[in-house]
């Protein structure tokens, strides 16, 4: 009965994940009143333009789409954009575009996908949460954006655009939903007129949801608030200011055990032993704790204890920004000053060990941009960006037989002048050139203490009474004697084990500078058909690590070639966009946990990769009848490592699916020829929507589904335990009812009809070699009501 109900709802649904809006406004020669596809305005190229006239590879998800799909945070954007993969973690989002992305959210590593909130660059992946409410749209730019967006946009950019105040208008909206897992979400906004030339807008959201895992973790406790004021101060001068706040609480994202790797002494290689625990359990159920306590930690000579305490997050995000626009006789000058601060306090368990952090990330920036009026055949943009960031970071990385306490401070100062020139050779042919110079300077101070518990008894005896490290903020809080500074080791009672101490200190500076550029040609085949070709370069800044032999790493670069066409046919009732791409990716930065040159377990970044990425994406929408809309977005992607070679210390065999050899004091691991991470060969988003008029009301029904072919989702290329994800489908459906004028609506929805919990994050934990996996949400369903006034 339950399956039959799900199938019925799937056939009667509103597409929640695709931009399916329709319009009766005449455009492009269509007859007045004839149905058409909606025209969407974007600012992807730092100016307002029609999406179909923007000669750049960009996908757009409107605010209405986000609400309908229940997309309350950035981790769910993958459902909307085939080129995008977001791996949620308990400490932030790992964002990939076509196999290019960031493998970590640690403060010493920058992201590869620029994340921009309201035209302000957000430097930390840990700060990409909390802003998904009252949005106008989210733009996903595919490929390097080194000219207009600058550093750390090697794979592309995500622009989160809030709804701005509407001049001279008093209006608002509210929407609330409730579903299984006791999931409640509400958001709304009030727009108040301040005369005909001004307005204020107050927006807010709250989300409460029980955990998707049976131990209560993977829950959601989020709230956010945003206030904006805007006005036309003169005929030429406008200003908008905004402040925002968000909070994340609860347990946060978590994982489940899939197995463990056991070393075979005869072959010196690991074999995988499955846990046989369902992926919906989490780490704290009795079955998970029993599996964990049967895991032997060779270093300490004993088995693990129960995992405790439970994780938590208490993260606060603050922001203030302004946008001041002055229209002159020569062009438009825009100034965007901004400040953002993230105060993080959390304990995460997403790799089966604890990562407890207190972190304060503060950034301020100012962008000055001048969009000049056309001079003869030329139009141009000139700009300058200054960005400063300070990260104060204290962490305890607790792997039970080893624990590290680290205090770090990172200062980054970056400035970049940029320009773009367009030559309008004819009314239909344009040449575009752009250039940017980026100068980055970073200071790094790090002080750390690492303790390791080592069993000195024979392997046949072990050290079953040896203690393991508890989760504490400082070694002084340990329940056993820890060696003071300068003393390398101390015995642990009569357990047969000792505890060693290693102190580390780093104080260094790094300066990177790079010129990135873009060249493009645009040609209007017809009034509604655009052909474009471009080549653009991107650059991700280098950085530091607190690891011997891996203290710094160099920038990575990418060069992307794009050939695209955007088309509307049959009076704006059929849209067909095609993009072919070729990316050359060099000096790829990969952050991972491994053994440093002293044989100590550490987290560091290496420049270990290069790859050639190519493929094609085809997106189409068809308004088959006035009330029937079909949509498809299909991407073919070939992303493979040309070179992916790195080393790790030889004190323990590596856990990897790649070939490796022992070379003196290190293992050389060679993953060349493997597919890039998070790069499925095929991704398809398909959808359909049917509107049924009922007098002055309407029923809207639809369905959408996403298919992904097999892909690796971990750095180590282990295929066991969820490291390789087989092909998958996920389907969503919805039905809504309300008046034709859209003043209110009531809807029922079901998401992930198949109830496929598809792995999105996988990690073999160092030292203990337990393997965990995080998944997409299970099947969810519920109802939603919305009202506008």
VEXNU-436195 format. One record per residue (C-alpha): x, y, z; residue in one letter. Coordinates in steps of 0.2 Angstrom, whole numbers, plus 5000, padded with zeros to 4 digits. Each point is the difference from the previous one (the first is absolute). Layout:
N
XYZa...
END
This chain:
789
500050005000x501450125005x500949974983x498450024990x499750175009x501850064996x499849954982x498350094999x500850165007x501449994988x498850024986x499250155007x501450125005x500750174998x501850004994x501050075015x501750004993x499950094983x499650184994x498349964993x499250175001x498950064986x499550174994x498750084989x500950164996x500550024982x501849994996x501149974984x498650024988x498749885009x498250064999x499350095015x499349885012x500849844993x500949895013x501950015001x501449945010x500650135013x501450124997x501249995015x501250155004x501749965006x501650095006x501249874997x501150124990x499950145012x498650084991x498149974998x499649904984x498849874994x500649825004x499849954981x501150154995x501449975012x501449924991x500649895014x499649835007x498850035015x498649915007x498750095010x498849945014x498750135005x499550035018x498349924996x500849844994x501050005016x498550015011x499049874990x501549885001x500350035019x501850064996x500450085017x501949994998x501449994987x500249825003x498449964990x500550104984x500649844992x498249954997x499850154988x501650024990x500749844991x501850085000x500050025019x500449885014x499950065018x500749885013x499250065017x501149975015x499850045019x501250154997x499450084984x499849964981x501249914988x499550084984x500549924983x499650064982x500449874987x501349925011x500850165006x499850045018x500650005018x500349845009x500050095017x499350145010x501650035012x500550185001x501749984992x499249954983x499050114989x498549944990x500049974981x498350074997x499750185004x498550025011x499250175000x498650075011x499250164993x501550044989x501249975015x501349865000x499949885014x501749935004x499649855011x499149844995x499449995018x499150164997x498949954985x498449965011x498650105007x499650124986x498749904990x498450095003x499150144991x501149984985x499850074982x501149874992x501649905001x501150014985x501349854997x501450064988x500949854993x501850014996x501450125006x499550185004x501750085001x499650174993x498450065008x500049895016x501949975002x500949885012x499349845006x498849984985x501049874991x498449894998x498750144999x498950105012x498449995009x499150175002x498750005014x498950154997x498750065013x498450084995x500350195001x498850135007x498650054987x499950194999x498350085005x499249845004x499249925016x499949814997x500649845007x499949815000x500049865012x500249814997x500149865012x500249814998x499949855011x500449824997x500749835006x501550015011x499050135009x500750124987x499450185002x500650144989x499350184999x500750154991x499250174995x500450184997x499150175003x500450144987x499650185007x499850154988x501050155005x499350124988x500049974981x501949995000x500449895015x499649845009x500649895014x499949815000x500049885015x500249824997x500249855011x500049815000x500049865013x500349814997x499749865013x500249824995x500449845009x501549904994x500049894984x501149875010x499349895013x501250075013x499250174998x501450084990x499950084983x498750125007x499750184996x499850155012x500250154990x499350185001x500550164991x499550184998x500450144987x499650185000x500250124985x499650184996x500250074982x499650174992x500250114985x500950155009x500150104984x499649974982x501749934998x500549935017x499249845008x500649915016x499549845008x500749935017x499749845008x500449905016x499749815002x500249875014x499849815000x500349865013x500249824998x499749895015x499649825004x501149854997x500350044982x500549884985x500649835004x500449834993x499949815002x501349865000x500149904984x501549895006x501950005004x501649974992x501149865009x501849984996x500649834994x501849995007x500549874987x499750124985x500150165010x498450054991x498250045007x498449904996x498350075003x498849935013x498250064998x499150065015x498349934995x499250155008x498750104990x500550174995x498550085009x500749955017x501350145004x501549975012x499149995017x498749864999x500449845009x500549914985x501250134994x500850025017x500249815001x500849994983x501250145005x500549925016x500649854990x501250104990x501849975006x501250154999x501749934997x501050165006x499350005017x499849815002x498249995004x498250024993x499050164999x498850055013x498250074997x499950164990x499650145012x499550145002x498750044987x500450144988x499350175000x500150164991x499750185006x500550114985x499650184998x500150104983x500050194999x500150114985x499850184994x500150074983x499550154989x499850034981x500250184995x499750054981x500350164992x499550034982x501250134991x500050064983x501449884996x499349855008x499449925017x501249995015x499649865013x500849985017x499749855011x500750005017x499849855011x500449925017x499649825005x500449905015x499849825005x500149945018x500149815000x499949885014x499749824996x500549825002x499949904985x500149814997x499849984981x501649904998x499749885016x501250115010x499750165009x500450174993x499650135013x500350184995x499850185006x500350124985x499750184996x500150054982x499950184997x500150084982x499750174993x500050054982x499750154988x499749994981x499950154989x499449974983x499650124985x499049944986x500350134986x498850064987x500449954982x501350104991x499949974982x500149814998x500749975017x499149975017x501149965015x500049965019x501450055012x500249955018x501049975016x499749885014x500950005017x499749855012x500749975017x499649845011x500649955017x499749825006x500349965019x499949815002x500149885015x499749824997x500249835008x500149864987x499749845010x500449844992x500049915017x501749934999x500650174994x499450175005x500650174993x499650175007x500350144989x499950195000x500250094984x499850184993x499950034982x500050184992x499650024982x500150174990x499549994982x499850144987x499649994982x499750134986x499049934985x499250064984x499049934986x499850084982x498749964987x500250054982x498350004991x500649974983x498350004992x498249995007x500249815002x501949975003x500950045015x501849965006x500350005019x501750015010x500350005018x501550005012x500350005019x501550015010x499949925018x501250035014x499849895015x501050015016x499849885014x500749995018x500049835009x500349975019x499749835007x500449925017x499549825003x500249855012x499849824995x499849855011x500149824995x499749855010x501149854996x500049835006x501749935005x499449825004x500249864988x498649994987x499349845007x499750085017x499650184995x499550145012x498149975004x500050125015x500950144991x499050165000x499450094984x499950194998x498450075005x499350164991x500750155010x500550184996x501849995006x501249865006x499950075018x498349935001x500549824996x499549875014x501849934999x501750075001x500650084984x501850044997x500550195003x500850104986x501749934996x499749835007x499749884985x499149865009x499349935016x499349835005x498149975003x500049915016x500249814999x499049994984x501649974989x499750154990x500950174999x499350174995x501250104989x499950194997x500650104985x499950195000x500050104983x500150184996x499850094983x500250184995x500050044982x499550114986x499449974982x499750114986x499249954984x499650114985x499249954983x499250084984x498449914994x499150054984x498649964989x499750014981x498349984992x499050024984x498150025000x498949994985x498150034998x499549874988x498250075001x499150115012x499749855012x501649894996x501750045007x501649914996x501550035011x501849935002x501250045014x501649965008x500350055018x501349965014x499849985019x501150005015x499949935018x501250075012x501349905009x500149985019x500749915015x499949845011x500649965017x500949844994x501949974998x500549994982x498350074994x500150175008x499550104984x499149964983x499950094984x498650084990x498949894988x499550064983x498749964987x499750054982x498349974993x499350004982x498250024998x498950004984x498150035003x498450054992x498450065009x498450004990x498150035001x498849944987x498250004995x499550175009x501049965016x499249845002x501549894998x501750035007x501649904995x501750045007x501649904996x501750025008x501649914996x501550025011x501849955002x501050045016x501849975003x500349995018x501850015007x500949995017x498449955009x499950035018x499449855010x499850005019x500149845009x500549915016x501649914999x501749975008x501250154999x501949984998x500249965018x498849864999x498750105010x498150004996x499650174993x498850104988x500950084986x499750064982x501149944985x500150054982x499849834993x498850004985x499750054982x498649954989x499050044984x498250025002x498850014985x498249974996x498350074994x498550065009x498350024992x498550095008x498350024993x498350065005x498449974990x498350095003x499149864991x498350085003x499550155010x499949895016x501349864996x501950035003x501349874997x501950035005x501649904998x501850045005x501349874995x501950015003x501349884993x501650025009x501749924998x501250055014x501549895003x501650025009x501550024988x501150015015x499649975018x501649945010x500450045018x501049925014x499649965018x501149945014x500549825001x499649965018x498449934995x499349934984x498850124991x498149974999x499750034981x499349934985x501450064989x501749904996x501450055012x501849955002x501250025015x501450124996x501250025014x499150095015x498450034990x498649924990x499850074983x498149994996x499550014981x498250044996x500350064983x498749944987x498649995013x498450114998x500050165009x499050015016x498250054999x500049994982x498649884993x500149964982x498250044997x498850115010x498250034995x498650115007x498349974993x498450075004x498250044995x498650115006x498250014997x498850155005x498249965000x498850165001x498549985012x499050164998x501050145009x501149875007x501349884994x500849835004x501849984996x500849824999x501749944995x501549895003x501850014998x501449885001x501950005000x501249864993x501849985004x501249874993x501349925011x501450115008x501350015014x499750115015x501649985010x501850064998x500749835003x499049914986x499549855011x498549934992x499449905015x498950075014x499250134988x501550084993x499449964983x498150044997x499149904987x498750084988x498550085009x498350074998x499150125011x498350064996x498950145008x498250054998x498750135005x498250054998x499450185004x498350095000x499650185001x499350154991x500650054983x500750165006x501249915012x499450095016x500149845010x500349814996x500049845009x501149854995x500549825004x501749944995x501049845001x501950004997x501249864996x498549884996x501249864998x500750025017x501749984994x501350065013x501450044987x501750025007x500750174999x501450005012x501249865004x501649995010x501249865008x500550075017x501950015002x500849895013x498449915005x499549964981x498250005003x499050054985x498550115000x498850074988x498750144999x498550004989x498650104992x498550025011x498749865000x498350014992x499150155008x498250064997x498950135007x498950164997x500350184997x499050165000x500550174993x499250175000x500450164992x499450185004x
END
